[in-house]
Amino acid sequence: MKRDEFIKIFEESDGGLLHKLNDCNVFVGLQVIREYIPNAGIEGANHDIIYSVDIDKLIKAGIHRKDAEYLGKINWMIEEDSMACYV
């Protein structure tokens, strides 16, 4: 997947599965990310947001479109070129 294609997925996502998720979207999202980058985790935090891996690393690791779309649907986003999620 190319970078612009990856970014577009998140620009068009509406977080539509968040209210149906029976688990913590932060935890679930980190599990998806760790399928591609096993040592990934929380790499930074602000007042109400956590940051994980750089999107280029995730793309290079071969993230599938389906997983990128799922992350968007559970309210993950791209912030400062990193995967991020409100907590």
Phi, psi and omega per residue, in radians:
M1 nan 2.456 3.118
K2 -1.551 2.744 -3.076
R3 -0.996 -0.816 -3.107
D4 -1.132 -0.597 3.087
E5 -1.168 -0.737 3.122
F6 -1.080 -0.844 -3.130
I7 -1.069 -0.726 -3.125
K8 -1.059 -0.637 3.103
I9 -0.970 -0.785 -3.092
F10 -1.343 -0.534 3.086
E11 -1.159 -0.560 -3.094
E12 -1.640 -0.105 -3.085
S13 -1.356 2.568 -3.127
D14 -2.006 0.125 -3.122
G15 1.123 0.461 -2.990
G16 -1.081 -0.363 -3.133
L17 -1.644 -0.133 -3.039
L18 -0.963 -0.796 -3.097
H19 -1.257 -0.278 3.123
K20 -1.668 -0.199 -3.092
L21 -1.264 2.261 -3.128
N22 -1.694 0.435 -3.108
D23 -2.580 3.069 3.127
C24 -1.313 2.088 -3.095
N25 -1.115 -0.481 3.076
V26 -1.143 -0.885 -3.126
F27 -1.089 -0.805 -3.130
V28 -1.092 -0.768 3.127
G29 -1.089 -0.727 3.103
L30 -1.115 -0.613 3.088
Q31 -1.123 -0.719 3.097
V32 -1.091 -0.825 3.141
I33 -1.055 -0.697 -3.114
R34 -1.205 -0.310 3.034
E35 -1.123 -0.499 -3.110
Y36 -1.749 -0.612 3.130
I37 -2.271 1.577 -2.992
P38 -0.967 -0.487 -3.121
N39 -1.690 0.201 -3.134
A40 -1.259 2.654 3.094
G41 -2.875 -2.658 3.076
I42 -1.446 2.158 -3.087
E43 -1.890 -0.084 3.115
G44 -3.105 2.909 -3.136
A45 -2.700 2.633 2.973
N46 -2.109 -2.855 -3.088
H47 -0.921 -0.835 -3.056
D48 -2.401 0.430 -3.096
I49 -2.508 2.488 3.028
I50 -1.962 2.675 3.117
Y51 -2.090 2.468 3.081
S52 -2.092 -2.446 -2.982
V53 -1.175 2.712 3.011
D54 -1.135 2.403 -3.069
I55 -1.094 -0.566 3.134
D56 -1.135 -0.625 3.078
K57 -1.138 -0.706 -3.130
L58 -1.185 -0.727 3.094
I59 -1.119 -0.797 3.133
K60 -1.082 -0.557 3.120
A61 -1.279 -0.164 3.036
G62 1.625 0.515 3.141
I63 -0.940 2.366 3.117
H64 -1.402 2.599 3.117
R65 -0.929 -0.767 -3.112
K66 -1.006 -0.725 3.141
D67 -1.260 -0.654 3.072
A68 -1.095 -0.759 3.111
E69 -1.102 -0.707 3.121
Y70 -1.089 -0.769 3.109
L71 -1.009 -0.757 3.101
G72 -1.096 -0.663 -3.117
K73 -1.244 -0.373 3.093
I74 -1.798 0.401 2.953
N75 1.359 0.411 2.957
W76 -1.454 2.754 -3.080
M77 -2.606 3.071 3.041
I78 -1.848 2.189 3.134
E79 -2.412 2.140 -3.137
E80 0.937 0.755 3.132
D81 1.088 0.337 3.076
S82 -2.174 2.702 2.990
M83 -1.227 2.393 -3.069
A84 -2.534 2.775 -3.133
C85 -2.678 2.393 3.022
Y86 -1.250 2.511 3.113
V87 -2.013 nan nan
